[in-house]
Amino acid sequence: MFELALMMLTFAQETTLSVPDWGRAGIGVGMGLILMGAGLGIGRNGGSAVDAISRQPEASGPIGTNMLIAAALIEGVTVIALILAFILPSVK
């Protein structure tokens, strides 16, 4: 959400009486949605892993390993999405 605030601040400072650049506001909203989705995904991943470990404590090793791999994959997709959301609108 920090990215959204920065984009909106930049948007507010650069607007004049002409047509505002709504693309920058869209980038901020898109980045906020990307980060919210990643947070929800990792939270659900961790919650499910803790639930599974509480049901079968002897399987905590493989469950924890799989949880960390899934969290790393979610983070990787999030970083790629953030980079694309920030770079692609500037390419013309």
N, C-alpha and C positions, 0 to 999 in steps of 0.2 A: 504494500500500500504506500510505501515511501516513494516508490517510483511514480505512482499516480499523483501524489502531492507535488513532486518536483515538476512533472509534466504540466500540471495545471498552473503552477506558479510561472513557469516559462511561457505558457500559453497566455496567461493574463498580462505578463509584462510586454509581450510582443504584439498584442492586438492593438490596432489603431482604429480609426473610423472606417477603414475599408473592411472587406470580407475577412472574418477571422479564419485562421488555419485550424480547422476542426480535426485534421489528421493527427496533430500532436495530442489533442485531447483523447482521440481514439487509441493512440499508442499507450497512453497512461491507463486508460480503462482496460485495454487488452492485457497489459502487464499485470495489473491488479488481479484480473480474472485468472491469468496463468498461475500466479503465486497462490491464490486461494485454492485452485484445483490441486496444486502440488501439496499444499498443506493438508487438505482433506484426504488426499490419497495416502500420504505418509502416516497421517493420524489413524486412518482406518487400518493400514498395514500393521502398525505397531499395536493397536488395540486387539486385532485378531491374533497376533503372535502371542501377546500376553494371555489372552483367553485360552489359546491352544496350550501354552506352557502350564497354565494353572490346571488344565484337565489332564495333561500327561507330563509331569515334571521330568521324567526320564528322557524325554525327547527334546529337551530344551536346547541342546547343541545344534542339531539340524534345523530346528525351527528358527533359532536365532540367526543362523547363517543365511537361511533363505530370506528372512526378514531384511537383513542388511543388504543382500543382493537386490531385492526388490526396491528398497529405498534408494539405493544408488542408481538404479535404472530410472526411477521416477525423477530424481534430481538431474540426471543427465538430459532427459527429455525436457525438463523445465528450463535448464540453461540454454539449450538449443532454441527453444521457443522464445525465450526472452531476447536472445541475440537476433533472431529473425524478426521479431516484432519491432526491435529498435533499428535494425539496419535496412530492412526491405522498403519501408516507406521513403527513405532518402535516396534510393536508387531510382533513377528516372531514365 
